[in-house]
Amino acid sequence: MSKILVTGGAGFIGQNLVSKLSESHDVVIFDNGFRGSFTKSDNKKIKFIDGDITKISDWEQIPPEIDSVFHLGAINGTKFFYEIPEKVLDVNIKGMQNLLEFSRKRDIDDILFTSSSEVYGYPKIFPTPETEELSIPDVYNPRFSYSSSKIIGEVLCINFAQKYNLKHTIVRYHNIYGPNMGHEHVMPQFIRKLIKNEEFSVEGDGTETRSFCFIDDAIDATLLVNNDDSFKNRIFNIGNDVETSISDLLELLSKISGKDIEPKFKPKDHAGTKRRVPEISKARSVGYTPKITLKDGLRITYDWYSKYYREN
């Protein structure tokens, strides 16, 4: 049985990935709990190590005989991009450098790096393929601290892999959502406003579009593309190719909650791209098909967060 290291395994995507991987592998979680804490489990296949990915000495706590690494460790969340951009850059870049040095020393030859749709900046092609050029539209906009760190992470991953002949996979996640995803994202913020009866302010004008992908689909896609060996260029968009406007999202949320929503739209300085929809034919070619509709996924997510916000 192989042993897999998951950095950032206490985060939203990380916990779901670990749960799936542990069905057939031993898994080591390496995380300092910045974005979440891993729920203690009796599963003997899972080992948790409290460590900081920016500190190379903490990596020495990781047990031997690691066969592959899923590198999710990073600071995410739009709120943090604006409030602590220097920390975002430090953690995400230094963490990647330390991962590669760790892999070199341990002779690990299989790495998956989790990137983001943010690397496309303001894309020109829709749906956006993996071949779209990466960009940093405005170096003075702190929002792009995150996308910059992911672009650098991709470059580090690819060049390190080529030098040391490693199998590498890069996944660019597009608006992954689901229960327990934190509180810095659109869906939990909208649900909180409904439950807490807060003013329903919405940044933008409602015509902005996103393609929301439920967490279960994202995990299935991640494992499918990682297990595939048919592509030399191993960069994959992970998401759903159904595009939804923010206004349509609010309408669906209103129906699910049974509450009227009267949004107060307001412009946002330094906003992100107006549209985001991935071209996912590459992932589909290795067997990926999104299964959870936005209606069903939003219902599951709403039920989880409505209970949480009523109790907290």
C-alpha positions in Angstrom: 0.0 0.0 0.0 1.5 3.4 -1.0 1.9 6.3 1.4 0.7 9.7 0.3 1.6 13.1 1.8 -1.1 15.8 1.6 0.1 19.3 2.5 -2.8 21.5 3.5 -4.8 18.4 4.4 -6.8 20.2 7.1 -8.3 22.7 4.6 -11.6 22.4 2.7 -10.4 20.5 -0.4 -7.6 18.8 1.6 -10.0 17.1 4.1 -12.2 15.8 1.3 -9.2 14.6 -0.6 -7.7 12.8 2.4 -11.0 11.1 3.1 -11.1 9.7 -0.4 -7.4 8.7 -0.5 -7.5 6.9 2.8 -10.0 4.4 1.4 -7.0 2.7 -0.4 -3.8 4.5 0.9 -2.0 5.5 4.0 -2.1 9.3 4.2 0.1 11.8 6.0 -1.4 15.2 6.6 1.0 18.1 6.9 -0.8 21.3 8.1 -0.6 24.1 10.7 -4.3 24.6 10.9 -4.3 28.2 9.5 -7.4 27.5 7.3 -9.0 24.7 9.3 -8.4 21.9 11.7 -8.6 18.2 10.8 -11.3 16.3 12.5 -9.7 13.6 14.6 -10.4 10.2 13.2 -10.0 6.6 14.3 -8.8 5.8 10.8 -5.4 4.3 11.3 -4.5 5.0 7.7 -4.4 8.7 8.5 -1.5 10.4 10.4 -1.5 14.1 11.2 1.6 16.3 11.5 1.3 19.8 12.8 3.8 21.8 10.8 4.5 25.0 8.8 5.3 24.5 5.1 7.5 27.6 5.2 9.9 26.0 7.7 12.1 23.4 6.1 12.9 22.0 9.6 9.2 21.1 10.1 9.3 19.0 6.9 11.8 16.7 8.8 8.9 15.5 11.0 7.4 13.7 8.0 7.9 10.0 8.2 9.9 8.1 5.6 8.7 6.1 2.6 6.4 8.7 1.1 5.5 7.7 -2.4 3.8 10.8 -3.7 2.7 14.3 -2.7 -0.5 16.2 -3.2 0.5 19.8 -2.5 -2.5 21.8 -1.4 -0.7 23.9 1.3 -1.3 27.6 0.6 -3.2 30.6 1.9 -6.5 31.0 -0.1 -9.6 33.2 0.2 -10.2 36.5 -1.4 -10.3 38.2 2.0 -6.7 37.2 2.6 -5.5 38.3 -0.9 -6.4 41.9 0.0 -5.5 41.9 3.7 -2.3 39.9 3.9 -0.9 39.7 0.3 2.7 39.6 1.6 1.9 36.5 3.7 0.1 34.9 0.8 3.2 35.3 -1.4 5.6 34.1 1.4 3.6 31.0 2.3 2.6 29.9 -1.2 6.0 30.4 -2.8 8.3 29.3 0.0 6.0 26.3 0.7 6.4 25.1 -2.9 10.2 25.6 -2.8 10.4 23.5 0.4 8.2 20.8 -1.1 10.5 20.5 -4.1 13.6 20.3 -1.9 11.9 17.8 0.3 10.9 15.7 -2.7 14.5 15.8 -4.1 16.0 14.6 -0.8 13.4 11.9 -0.3 13.5 10.7 -3.9 9.8 11.2 -4.4 8.9 11.1 -8.1 5.2 11.9 -8.2 3.9 15.4 -7.3 0.5 17.0 -7.8 0.4 20.8 -7.4 -3.0 22.5 -6.9 -3.2 25.7 -8.8 -6.1 28.0 -9.6 -8.3 29.6 -12.3 -6.9 32.9 -11.0 -3.7 32.3 -13.0 -5.7 33.3 -16.1 -6.2 36.8 -14.9 -8.7 38.3 -17.2 -9.0 35.5 -19.8 -9.8 36.3 -23.4 -11.2 32.9 -24.4 -14.4 31.4 -23.0 -14.7 28.6 -22.1 -11.0 29.0 -21.1 -8.6 26.2 -22.1 -5.4 25.2 -20.3 -3.5 26.8 -23.2 -4.7 30.3 -22.4 -1.8 32.6 -21.5 -1.3 33.2 -17.8 -1.2 36.8 -16.6 -0.8 39.3 -13.8 -3.0 42.1 -14.9 -2.0 44.7 -12.3 1.0 44.3 -10.0 -0.4 47.0 -7.7 -3.7 45.1 -7.1 -3.1 42.9 -4.0 -5.8 40.5 -5.3 -3.2 39.1 -7.7 -0.8 38.1 -4.9 -2.5 34.7 -4.9 -2.5 34.2 -8.7 1.1 35.4 -8.9 2.1 32.8 -6.3 0.3 30.1 -8.2 1.9 31.0 -11.5 5.4 30.9 -9.8 4.4 27.5 -8.2 3.5 26.1 -11.6 6.8 27.3 -13.1 8.8 25.8 -10.2 6.9 22.5 -10.4 7.4 22.1 -14.2 11.1 23.0 -14.3 11.9 20.9 -11.2 10.1 17.9 -12.7 11.9 18.3 -16.0 15.3 18.5 -14.3 14.8 15.5 -12.1 12.5 13.5 -14.4 9.5 13.5 -12.1 5.9 12.8 -12.9 4.1 16.0 -12.1 0.4 17.0 -12.4 -1.0 20.6 -12.1 -4.7 21.1 -11.5 -6.3 24.5 -11.9 -9.4 24.5 -9.6 -12.4 26.6 -10.7 -14.8 27.8 -7.9 -15.0 24.6 -5.8 -17.7 24.8 -3.2 -19.4 22.6 -0.6 -20.0 22.2 3.2 -17.4 23.4 5.6 -15.5 25.5 2.9 -14.6 28.3 5.3 -16.2 31.7 5.4 -14.2 33.8 3.0 -16.1 32.7 -0.2 -19.3 33.8 -2.0 -21.6 31.0 -1.0 -21.1 30.9 2.7 -21.1 34.7 2.9 -24.5 34.8 1.1 -25.9 32.1 3.3 -24.7 33.9 6.4 -26.5 37.1 5.4 -29.7 35.2 4.9 -29.5 33.4 8.2 -28.3 36.4 10.2 -30.7 38.8 8.4 -27.9 41.0 7.4 -28.0 43.6 4.7 -27.6 41.7 1.5 -24.8 43.7 -0.2 -23.3 42.1 -3.3 -20.1 43.3 -4.9 -20.6 43.9 -8.7 -23.8 44.2 -10.6 -25.0 40.6 -10.7 -24.1 39.9 -14.3 -20.7 38.5 -13.3 -20.5 34.7 -14.0 -18.8 31.8 -12.4 -18.8 28.0 -13.0 -19.3 26.4 -9.6 -18.0 22.9 -9.0 -19.2 20.7 -6.1 -16.4 19.3 -3.9 -17.1 15.6 -4.6 -16.8 16.2 -8.4 -13.5 18.1 -7.8 -12.0 15.3 -5.8 -13.0 12.7 -8.4 -11.5 14.8 -11.2 -8.3 15.3 -9.2 -7.7 11.6 -8.7 -8.6 10.8 -12.3 -6.1 13.2 -13.9 -3.4 12.3 -11.4 -3.7 8.6 -12.2 -3.7 9.2 -15.9 -0.4 8.8 -17.8 -1.4 9.6 -21.3 -0.6 13.3 -21.4 2.9 14.8 -21.5 1.5 18.2 -20.8 0.0 17.5 -17.4 -2.0 20.7 -16.7 -5.7 20.2 -16.2 -8.7 22.5 -15.6 -10.8 21.1 -12.8 -14.3 22.4 -12.5 -17.8 22.5 -14.1 -18.4 24.0 -17.5 -21.9 25.3 -16.7 -21.7 29.1 -16.4 -24.0 30.8 -13.8 -24.5 34.5 -13.2 -24.4 35.9 -9.6 -28.0 37.0 -10.1 -29.1 33.5 -11.1 -27.2 32.1 -8.1 -29.1 34.5 -5.8 -32.4 33.4 -7.4 -31.6 29.7 -6.8 -30.5 30.4 -3.3 -33.8 32.3 -2.7 -35.8 29.2 -3.9 -33.7 26.8 -1.7 -34.0 28.9 1.4 -37.6 30.1 0.9 -36.5 33.6 1.7 -36.8 36.7 -0.5 -33.4 38.3 -1.4 -33.2 42.0 -2.2 -29.5 42.4 -3.2 -27.9 45.8 -3.0 -25.3 45.8 -5.7 -22.2 47.9 -5.3 -19.1 48.3 -7.4 -15.9 46.8 -6.2 -12.4 48.3 -6.7 -9.8 46.0 -8.1 -12.3 43.3 -9.0 -11.5 40.0 -10.6 -12.5 38.8 -14.0 -16.1 39.4 -15.2 -16.5 35.8 -16.4 -15.0 32.5 -15.5 -15.8 29.2 -17.1 -13.3 26.4 -17.8 -12.8 24.3 -20.9 -12.7 20.8 -19.3 -12.5 18.5 -22.3 -9.0 17.4 -21.3 -10.2 16.2 -17.9 -13.3 14.7 -19.6 -11.0 12.7 -21.9 -9.7 10.7 -18.9 -13.1 9.9 -17.5 -14.2 13.0 -15.6 -17.9 14.0 -15.7 -19.4 16.5 -13.2 -22.3 14.8 -11.5 -23.7 17.2 -8.9 -25.9 20.0 -10.3 -25.6 23.5 -8.9 -29.1 23.1 -7.4 -28.3 19.9 -5.6 -24.9 21.1 -4.5 -26.2 24.4 -3.3 -28.9 22.7 -1.3 -26.3 20.5 0.5 -24.1 23.5 1.2 -27.0 25.7 2.3 -28.2 23.1 4.8 -24.8 22.7 6.3 -24.1 26.4 6.7 -27.6 27.3 7.8 -27.2 24.9 10.7 -23.7 26.3 11.5 -24.8 30.0 11.4 -27.8 29.3 13.6 -25.6 27.6 16.2 -22.8 30.1 16.1 
